[in-house]
Amino acid sequence: MIYEGSPAKQLPGLAALIVQNLKENCRCVYLNSPAMVAGIRSYLAAAGLNVAEEVNKGALVLSSDDRHLIEGRFEVERMLSMLTDTIYQALSDGYERLWVTGDMTWELGAEKSLDKLLEYESALERLFRKHPSLSGICQYHEDTLPSEIIHQGLHTHQGVYISETLSRINPYYISPELSANYRLLRSTAELREKLNRVRTQALNS
């Protein structure tokens, strides 16, 4: 998901996705800042979900845990290890799937390293291939992330949300095998043009 403006505008759509996935016996994990966790909790409650009950039984995880950061720096291996453990735990607990969403501004920490993002997204795509039970959404906030990180995020996902619009096929996707050695240093104008094309494609499909 690539969006601009207030992150709170994305919460109703994310809440609806979480509710739907919970109905399908999927453990749902929402990772973000404390303020956004409080926000999604409110929208889930407004959607009729008994948030406390879902959290208590382990179906819903709302977390601002930042153990994947070391002194504010994003640690790729630690994040991937935590995610892998969460997949196995969800299946062991009897859930059909694991659905995870996190905001990249929060996940990357203060460093906002493009090199680490490249490493992470390539490894994450391979993890999705290895574990079909894993699904989710990476959230990229245009207002808080450098344009090269947004650009790279666009190229490392097979499907892409533009705000609440889903393009099931991302025409700019580059496979992990290629993206690991592929740095995109493009202009903000070019990024905007690509995002507009994806939005138009989604609306016309």
Backbone as CSV, one residue per row, in Angstrom:
resi,resn,N_x,N_y,N_z,CA_x,CA_y,CA_z,C_x,C_y,C_z
1,MET,0.849,-1.187,0.000,0.000,0.000,0.000,0.888,1.241,0.000
2,ILE,0.712,2.091,-0.979,1.435,3.351,-1.068,0.409,4.468,-0.933
3,TYR,0.592,5.338,0.048,-0.422,6.353,0.301,0.229,7.658,0.713
4,GLU,-0.555,8.719,0.640,-0.128,10.031,1.101,-1.197,10.601,2.015
5,GLY,-0.838,11.649,2.743,-1.787,12.227,3.685,-1.758,11.504,5.018
6,SER,-2.785,11.720,5.797,-2.847,11.154,7.143,-2.934,9.631,7.106
7,PRO,-2.088,8.936,7.889,-2.179,7.468,7.959,-3.535,7.002,8.479
8,ALA,-4.202,7.839,9.268,-5.495,7.458,9.833,-6.534,7.190,8.746
9,LYS,-6.350,7.793,7.571,-7.305,7.576,6.481,-7.290,6.132,5.986
10,GLN,-6.199,5.416,6.240,-6.087,4.034,5.783,-6.698,3.048,6.781
11,LEU,-6.977,3.497,7.979,-7.420,2.582,9.026,-8.758,1.904,8.749
12,PRO,-9.776,2.593,8.198,-11.038,1.893,7.936,-10.861,0.711,6.978
13,GLY,-10.088,0.904,5.907,-9.859,-0.183,4.961,-9.079,-1.326,5.571
14,LEU,-8.062,-1.000,6.367,-7.270,-2.036,7.029,-8.102,-2.779,8.054
15,ALA,-8.953,-2.062,8.774,-9.828,-2.708,9.751,-10.759,-3.707,9.073
16,ALA,-11.301,-3.328,7.918,-12.193,-4.231,7.186,-11.454,-5.497,6.739
17,LEU,-10.212,-5.346,6.297,-9.417,-6.504,5.892,-9.116,-7.414,7.078
18,ILE,-8.809,-6.818,8.208,-8.528,-7.611,9.406,-9.761,-8.407,9.819
19,VAL,-10.914,-7.764,9.839,-12.155,-8.445,10.220,-12.429,-9.616,9.282
20,GLN,-12.252,-9.396,7.986,-12.492,-10.452,7.011,-11.531,-11.621,7.215
21,ASN,-10.269,-11.339,7.439,-9.288,-12.401,7.637,-9.531,-13.163,8.932
22,LEU,-9.962,-12.488,9.964,-10.293,-13.176,11.211,-11.430,-14.172,11.006
23,LYS,-12.384,-13.806,10.176,-13.510,-14.702,9.887,-13.048,-15.967,9.162
24,GLU,-11.896,-15.880,8.491,-11.359,-17.016,7.738,-10.321,-17.800,8.540
25,ASN,-10.395,-17.695,9.867,-9.485,-18.407,10.774,-8.029,-18.068,10.491
26,CYS,-7.787,-16.783,10.358,-6.435,-16.284,10.084,-5.985,-15.449,11.275
27,ARG,-4.775,-15.688,11.753,-4.217,-14.809,12.778,-3.770,-13.514,12.109
28,CYS,-4.170,-12.394,12.654,-3.859,-11.092,12.067,-2.918,-10.310,12.980
29,VAL,-1.873,-9.759,12.398,-0.881,-8.989,13.139,-0.798,-7.589,12.540
30,TYR,-0.990,-6.587,13.376,-0.879,-5.190,12.960,0.277,-4.562,13.719
31,LEU,1.284,-4.071,12.982,2.485,-3.495,13.567,2.581,-2.010,13.213
32,ASN,2.653,-1.175,14.227,2.758,0.261,13.956,3.051,0.986,15.266
33,SER,3.070,2.292,15.202,3.333,3.113,16.379,2.189,2.968,17.393
34,PRO,2.429,3.308,18.650,1.359,3.224,19.652,0.100,4.002,19.262
35,ALA,0.269,5.181,18.684,-0.896,5.981,18.293,-1.720,5.285,17.219
36,MET,-1.047,4.661,16.238,-1.765,3.978,15.169,-2.389,2.675,15.656
37,VAL,-1.737,2.010,16.596,-2.332,0.805,17.192,-3.633,1.174,17.910
38,ALA,-3.614,2.279,18.637,-4.832,2.736,19.301,-5.908,3.076,18.275
39,GLY,-5.491,3.654,17.151,-6.442,4.013,16.103,-7.091,2.804,15.470
40,ILE,-6.300,1.787,15.128,-6.877,0.597,14.486,-7.776,-0.144,15.458
41,ARG,-7.423,-0.101,16.750,-8.277,-0.722,17.764,-9.665,-0.076,17.756
42,SER,-9.694,1.246,17.643,-10.975,1.964,17.625,-11.790,1.627,16.393
43,TYR,-11.134,1.563,15.231,-11.864,1.256,13.995,-12.354,-0.185,13.981
44,LEU,-11.599,-1.095,14.561,-12.042,-2.486,14.649,-13.274,-2.596,15.540
45,ALA,-13.250,-1.875,16.650,-14.407,-1.875,17.545,-15.624,-1.281,16.853
46,ALA,-15.402,-0.200,16.081,-16.503,0.432,15.354,-17.086,-0.496,14.296
47,ALA,-16.256,-1.422,13.801,-16.724,-2.394,12.802,-17.463,-3.557,13.446
48,GLY,-17.605,-3.524,14.770,-18.366,-4.555,15.461,-17.528,-5.693,16.020
49,LEU,-16.208,-5.573,15.948,-15.331,-6.632,16.439,-15.129,-6.500,17.943
50,ASN,-15.184,-7.628,18.632,-14.840,-7.643,20.055,-13.321,-7.727,20.145
51,VAL,-12.675,-6.582,20.180,-11.217,-6.518,20.079,-10.552,-7.247,21.238
52,ALA,-11.020,-7.003,22.449,-10.407,-7.627,23.626,-10.473,-9.152,23.524
53,GLU,-11.593,-9.664,23.076,-11.754,-11.119,22.962,-10.797,-11.696,21.929
54,GLU,-10.679,-11.052,20.777,-9.803,-11.549,19.715,-8.336,-11.471,20.140
55,VAL,-7.983,-10.420,20.867,-6.610,-10.289,21.355,-6.320,-11.353,22.408
56,ASN,-7.256,-11.545,23.327,-7.047,-12.499,24.416,-6.889,-13.927,23.924
57,LYS,-7.605,-14.288,22.882,-7.489,-15.658,22.379,-6.345,-15.824,21.374
58,GLY,-5.671,-14.717,21.029,-4.484,-14.790,20.180,-4.730,-14.666,18.699
59,ALA,-5.980,-14.462,18.306,-6.281,-14.328,16.880,-5.818,-12.984,16.335
60,LEU,-5.789,-11.980,17.189,-5.437,-10.620,16.778,-4.260,-10.127,17.615
61,VAL,-3.233,-9.648,16.928,-2.056,-9.097,17.590,-1.895,-7.650,17.148
62,LEU,-2.016,-6.725,18.087,-1.832,-5.300,17.819,-0.590,-4.874,18.583
63,SER,0.470,-4.519,17.872,1.751,-4.369,18.551,2.566,-3.171,18.053
64,SER,3.265,-2.550,19.005,4.277,-1.545,18.707,5.650,-2.040,19.136
65,ASP,5.784,-3.350,19.278,7.048,-3.965,19.684,8.115,-3.658,18.628
66,ASP,9.205,-3.062,19.043,10.255,-2.680,18.089,11.552,-3.451,18.339
67,ARG,11.430,-4.718,18.726,12.625,-5.527,18.975,13.444,-5.781,17.709
68,HIS,12.837,-5.518,16.540,13.584,-5.688,15.289,14.568,-4.539,15.062
69,LEU,14.501,-3.512,15.911,15.427,-2.383,15.821,16.523,-2.525,16.875
70,ILE,17.738,-2.190,16.490,18.849,-2.148,17.435,19.388,-0.722,17.439
71,GLU,19.196,-0.041,18.553,19.577,1.372,18.676,18.955,2.198,17.550
72,GLY,17.695,1.898,17.252,16.951,2.639,16.247,17.206,2.226,14.812
73,ARG,18.083,1.247,14.605,18.427,0.812,13.255,17.706,-0.492,12.917
74,PHE,17.198,-0.556,11.712,16.460,-1.725,11.245,17.408,-2.896,11.027
75,GLU,17.094,-4.042,11.649,17.905,-5.243,11.507,17.119,-6.283,10.718
76,VAL,17.519,-6.502,9.484,16.771,-7.347,8.553,16.622,-8.767,9.079
77,GLU,17.719,-9.384,9.468,17.678,-10.778,9.900,16.791,-10.959,11.128
78,ARG,16.852,-10.017,12.042,16.024,-10.113,13.235,14.543,-10.031,12.872
79,MET,14.193,-9.112,11.975,12.805,-8.971,11.561,12.311,-10.233,10.864
80,LEU,13.118,-10.780,9.976,12.717,-11.984,9.240,12.584,-13.180,10.178
81,SER,13.473,-13.272,11.151,13.409,-14.362,12.116,12.141,-14.269,12.952
82,MET,11.806,-13.056,13.387,10.587,-12.871,14.164,9.358,-13.217,13.342
83,LEU,9.356,-12.841,12.072,8.222,-13.118,11.201,8.079,-14.617,10.945
84,THR,9.201,-15.278,10.696,9.169,-16.726,10.460,8.637,-17.463,11.683
85,ASP,9.106,-17.078,12.854,8.618,-17.699,14.090,7.116,-17.485,14.252
86,THR,6.639,-16.306,13.853,5.220,-15.987,13.974,4.382,-16.843,13.031
87,ILE,4.898,-17.128,11.850,4.196,-18.012,10.911,4.010,-19.393,11.525
88,TYR,5.104,-19.986,11.981,5.042,-21.335,12.544,4.155,-21.382,13.786
89,GLN,4.204,-20.340,14.598,3.387,-20.317,15.801,1.899,-20.250,15.451
90,ALA,1.544,-19.456,14.448,0.148,-19.343,14.041,-0.387,-20.690,13.554
91,LEU,0.383,-21.375,12.735,-0.045,-22.678,12.227,-0.123,-23.701,13.358
92,SER,0.839,-23.647,14.262,0.840,-24.559,15.409,-0.369,-24.330,16.300
93,ASP,-0.835,-23.084,16.381,-1.983,-22.744,17.218,-3.316,-23.044,16.537
94,GLY,-3.266,-23.583,15.316,-4.488,-24.005,14.648,-5.079,-23.033,13.648
95,TYR,-4.354,-21.950,13.332,-4.859,-20.997,12.348,-4.496,-21.450,10.941
96,GLU,-5.347,-21.098,9.985,-5.121,-21.489,8.589,-4.006,-20.677,7.957
97,ARG,-3.929,-19.405,8.332,-2.969,-18.511,7.700,-2.511,-17.457,8.703
98,LEU,-1.482,-16.725,8.291,-1.024,-15.550,9.036,-1.092,-14.353,8.104
99,TRP,-1.757,-13.303,8.548,-1.849,-12.048,7.781,-1.186,-10.953,8.604
100,VAL,-0.248,-10.245,7.986,0.532,-9.230,8.700,0.534,-7.922,7.921
101,THR,0.391,-6.829,8.619,0.581,-5.526,7.992,1.388,-4.637,8.920
102,GLY,2.297,-3.875,8.330,3.125,-2.959,9.100,3.461,-1.729,8.283
103,ASP,3.597,-0.612,8.946,3.969,0.630,8.274,5.486,0.715,8.182
104,MET,6.007,0.898,6.967,7.449,0.870,6.754,8.168,2.035,7.438
105,THR,7.488,3.157,7.618,8.106,4.275,8.346,8.459,3.834,9.757
106,TRP,7.540,3.132,10.399,7.776,2.631,11.746,8.771,1.467,11.729
107,GLU,8.614,0.547,10.780,9.467,-0.644,10.745,10.935,-0.292,10.499
108,LEU,11.194,0.654,9.605,12.573,0.976,9.240,13.308,1.768,10.313
109,GLY,12.580,2.370,11.246,13.229,3.150,12.291,13.788,4.454,11.749
110,ALA,14.708,5.050,12.494,15.229,6.374,12.144,16.173,6.347,10.954
111,GLU,16.766,5.188,10.684,17.830,5.123,9.678,17.320,5.288,8.251
112,LYS,16.182,4.662,7.922,15.583,4.716,6.578,16.596,4.331,5.503
113,SER,17.225,3.171,5.681,18.284,2.721,4.771,17.709,2.033,3.540
114,LEU,18.048,2.545,2.360,17.603,1.930,1.120,18.224,0.550,0.934
115,ASP,19.482,0.405,1.298,20.147,-0.889,1.159,19.459,-1.956,2.005
116,LYS,19.084,-1.597,3.230,18.406,-2.567,4.083,17.007,-2.872,3.576
117,LEU,16.349,-1.865,3.008,15.039,-2.119,2.426,15.148,-3.109,1.270
118,LEU,16.151,-2.926,0.399,16.364,-3.854,-0.705,16.560,-5.272,-0.196
119,GLU,17.398,-5.410,0.804,17.670,-6.729,1.380,16.400,-7.330,1.983
120,TYR,15.663,-6.507,2.714,14.466,-6.988,3.405,13.368,-7.389,2.429
121,GLU,13.061,-6.531,1.472,11.964,-6.822,0.551,12.271,-8.047,-0.315
122,SER,13.516,-8.205,-0.729,13.893,-9.388,-1.510,13.723,-10.658,-0.683
123,ALA,14.194,-10.615,0.565,14.061,-11.774,1.444,12.599,-12.022,1.803
124,LEU,11.830,-10.962,1.975,10.425,-11.098,2.314,9.641,-11.750,1.179
125,GLU,9.954,-11.374,-0.049,9.277,-11.988,-1.195,9.571,-13.486,-1.257
126,ARG,10.798,-13.852,-0.966,11.135,-15.283,-0.937,10.395,-16.001,0.187
127,LEU,10.205,-15.300,1.310,9.475,-15.889,2.426,8.008,-16.128,2.049
128,PHE,7.427,-15.192,1.318,6.054,-15.371,0.846,5.960,-16.595,-0.075
129,ARG,6.945,-16.791,-0.921,6.942,-17.937,-1.817,7.078,-19.249,-1.051
130,LYS,7.894,-19.237,-0.026,8.156,-20.448,0.749,6.966,-20.818,1.629
131,HIS,6.246,-19.797,2.103,5.131,-20.022,3.028,3.837,-19.462,2.429
132,PRO,3.096,-20.262,1.670,1.832,-19.795,1.090,0.810,-19.370,2.145
133,SER,1.009,-19.799,3.370,0.089,-19.426,4.447,0.304,-17.990,4.924
134,LEU,1.337,-17.343,4.421,1.639,-15.962,4.797,1.092,-14.987,3.772
135,SER,0.418,-13.960,4.248,-0.040,-12.874,3.375,-0.005,-11.576,4.169
136,GLY,-0.182,-10.464,3.478,-0.178,-9.205,4.201,0.051,-8.000,3.317
137,ILE,0.206,-6.863,3.956,0.366,-5.587,3.255,1.499,-4.791,3.894
138,CYS,2.449,-4.343,3.080,3.472,-3.394,3.526,2.951,-1.988,3.233
139,GLN,2.953,-1.120,4.218,2.429,0.232,4.053,3.579,1.224,3.865
140,TYR,3.527,1.976,2.772,4.544,2.982,2.469,3.885,4.366,2.467
141,HIS,4.297,5.207,3.393,3.736,6.551,3.522,4.617,7.532,2.752
142,GLU,4.087,8.061,1.681,4.870,8.958,0.816,5.372,10.201,1.549
143,ASP,4.626,10.659,2.544,4.985,11.906,3.215,6.139,11.745,4.206
144,THR,6.471,10.522,4.575,7.481,10.316,5.617,8.661,9.459,5.167
145,LEU,8.634,8.974,3.941,9.721,8.134,3.443,10.360,8.783,2.221
146,PRO,11.677,8.642,2.046,12.334,9.171,0.840,11.735,8.546,-0.421
147,SER,11.713,9.317,-1.503,11.082,8.842,-2.736,11.744,7.587,-3.280
148,GLU,13.079,7.428,-3.058,13.734,6.227,-3.576,13.257,4.971,-2.853
149,ILE,12.866,5.119,-1.574,12.328,3.970,-0.841,10.926,3.642,-1.340
150,ILE,10.107,4.661,-1.598,8.785,4.421,-2.166,8.917,3.752,-3.529
151,HIS,9.856,4.252,-4.326,10.093,3.708,-5.656,10.482,2.233,-5.567
152,GLN,11.383,1.931,-4.660,11.822,0.544,-4.511,10.676,-0.337,-4.013
153,GLY,9.873,0.206,-3.106,8.728,-0.546,-2.621,7.761,-0.891,-3.728
154,LEU,7.558,0.041,-4.656,6.674,-0.215,-5.789,7.180,-1.367,-6.641
155,HIS,8.492,-1.469,-6.789,9.068,-2.475,-7.677,9.263,-3.840,-7.025
156,THR,9.020,-3.965,-5.735,9.290,-5.239,-5.069,8.034,-5.962,-4.602
157,HIS,6.858,-5.534,-5.092,5.608,-6.193,-4.710,4.814,-6.573,-5.968
158,GLN,4.369,-7.818,-6.019,3.612,-8.283,-7.186,2.249,-7.617,-7.282
159,GLY,1.651,-7.331,-6.145,0.385,-6.603,-6.100,0.580,-5.346,-5.286
160,VAL,-0.187,-4.308,-5.572,0.045,-3.041,-4.881,-1.276,-2.336,-4.611
161,TYR,-1.438,-1.854,-3.393,-2.544,-0.970,-3.036,-2.089,0.470,-3.246
162,ILE,-2.944,1.256,-3.867,-2.744,2.699,-3.918,-3.892,3.288,-3.113
163,SER,-3.594,3.689,-1.875,-4.620,4.019,-0.908,-5.513,2.789,-0.739
164,GLU,-6.812,2.890,-1.032,-7.691,1.745,-0.827,-7.972,1.012,-2.135
165,THR,-7.205,1.289,-3.171,-7.421,0.650,-4.467,-6.392,-0.440,-4.677
166,LEU,-6.847,-1.626,-5.059,-5.931,-2.745,-5.259,-5.688,-2.990,-6.732
167,SER,-4.421,-2.984,-7.132,-4.044,-3.451,-8.457,-3.500,-4.863,-8.268
168,ARG,-4.190,-5.839,-8.772,-3.794,-7.222,-8.509,-2.503,-7.583,-9.228
169,ILE,-2.189,-6.888,-10.310,-0.940,-7.132,-11.020,-0.161,-5.830,-11.063
170,ASN,1.046,-5.844,-10.538,1.884,-4.650,-10.527,2.779,-4.665,-11.763
171,PRO,2.556,-3.769,-12.711,3.343,-3.783,-13.946,4.808,-3.424,-13.742
172,TYR,5.163,-2.903,-12.578,6.542,-2.489,-12.314,7.293,-3.477,-11.423
173,TYR,6.674,-4.608,-11.158,7.292,-5.598,-10.277,8.590,-6.165,-10.865
174,ILE,9.594,-6.301,-9.994,10.870,-6.922,-10.346,11.108,-8.063,-9.369
175,SER,11.431,-9.236,-9.850,11.594,-10.411,-9.002,12.740,-10.222,-8.014
176,PRO,12.704,-10.945,-6.877,13.778,-10.823,-5.880,15.150,-11.144,-6.455
177,GLU,15.194,-12.082,-7.400,16.468,-12.458,-7.995,17.135,-11.282,-8.701
178,LEU,16.317,-10.382,-9.243,16.856,-9.211,-9.941,16.947,-7.988,-9.034
179,SER,15.961,-7.832,-8.158,15.897,-6.603,-7.360,17.023,-6.501,-6.344
180,ALA,17.596,-7.627,-5.932,18.684,-7.591,-4.951,19.876,-6.804,-5.466
181,ASN,20.027,-6.755,-6.799,21.151,-6.038,-7.386,20.689,-4.838,-8.224
182,TYR,19.505,-4.353,-7.911,18.905,-3.325,-8.754,18.513,-2.132,-7.900
183,ARG,19.243,-1.065,-8.014,18.932,0.157,-7.272,18.200,1.130,-8.173
184,LEU,17.118,1.669,-7.659,16.317,2.607,-8.423,16.493,4.007,-7.858
185,LEU,17.159,4.846,-8.585,17.313,6.238,-8.177,16.608,7.088,-9.231
186,ARG,15.329,7.308,-9.014,14.501,7.993,-9.991,13.915,9.259,-9.370
187,SER,13.363,10.102,-10.226,12.817,11.366,-9.758,11.455,11.163,-9.106
188,THR,11.083,12.124,-8.278,9.763,12.102,-7.654,8.683,12.177,-8.713
189,ALA,8.912,12.948,-9.775,7.927,13.073,-10.849,7.686,11.729,-11.531
190,GLU,8.759,10.978,-11.755,8.608,9.662,-12.378,7.840,8.715,-11.464
191,LEU,8.134,8.783,-10.169,7.407,7.964,-9.203,5.929,8.297,-9.239
192,ARG,5.591,9.586,-9.242,4.194,10.001,-9.267,3.499,9.496,-10.529
193,GLU,4.197,9.539,-11.651,3.622,9.059,-12.908,3.308,7.562,-12.827
194,LYS,4.225,6.797,-12.253,4.005,5.353,-12.128,2.827,5.049,-11.206
195,LEU,2.750,5.758,-10.083,1.653,5.533,-9.150,0.314,5.879,-9.788
196,ASN,0.274,6.948,-10.563,-0.958,7.323,-11.255,-1.368,6.262,-12.272
197,ARG,-0.389,5.678,-12.954,-0.697,4.623,-13.918,-1.284,3.403,-13.235
198,VAL,-0.694,3.032,-12.087,-1.209,1.876,-11.354,-2.616,2.155,-10.852
199,ARG,-2.856,3.372,-10.355,-4.195,3.725,-9.888,-5.213,3.648,-11.019
200,THR,-4.831,4.191,-12.162,-5.749,4.167,-13.315,-6.028,2.745,-13.745
201,GLN,-4.999,1.916,-13.776,-5.159,0.514,-14.159,-6.135,-0.178,-13.215
202,ALA,-5.992,0.081,-11.913,-6.867,-0.563,-10.915,-8.309,-0.125,-11.090
203,LEU,-8.515,1.173,-11.322,-9.882,1.693,-11.451,-10.553,1.185,-12.728
204,ASN,-9.781,0.903,-13.758,-10.343,0.468,-15.045,-10.445,-1.044,-15.182
205,SER,-9.910,-1.784,-14.205,-9.915,-3.261,-14.316,-11.252,-3.834,-13.851
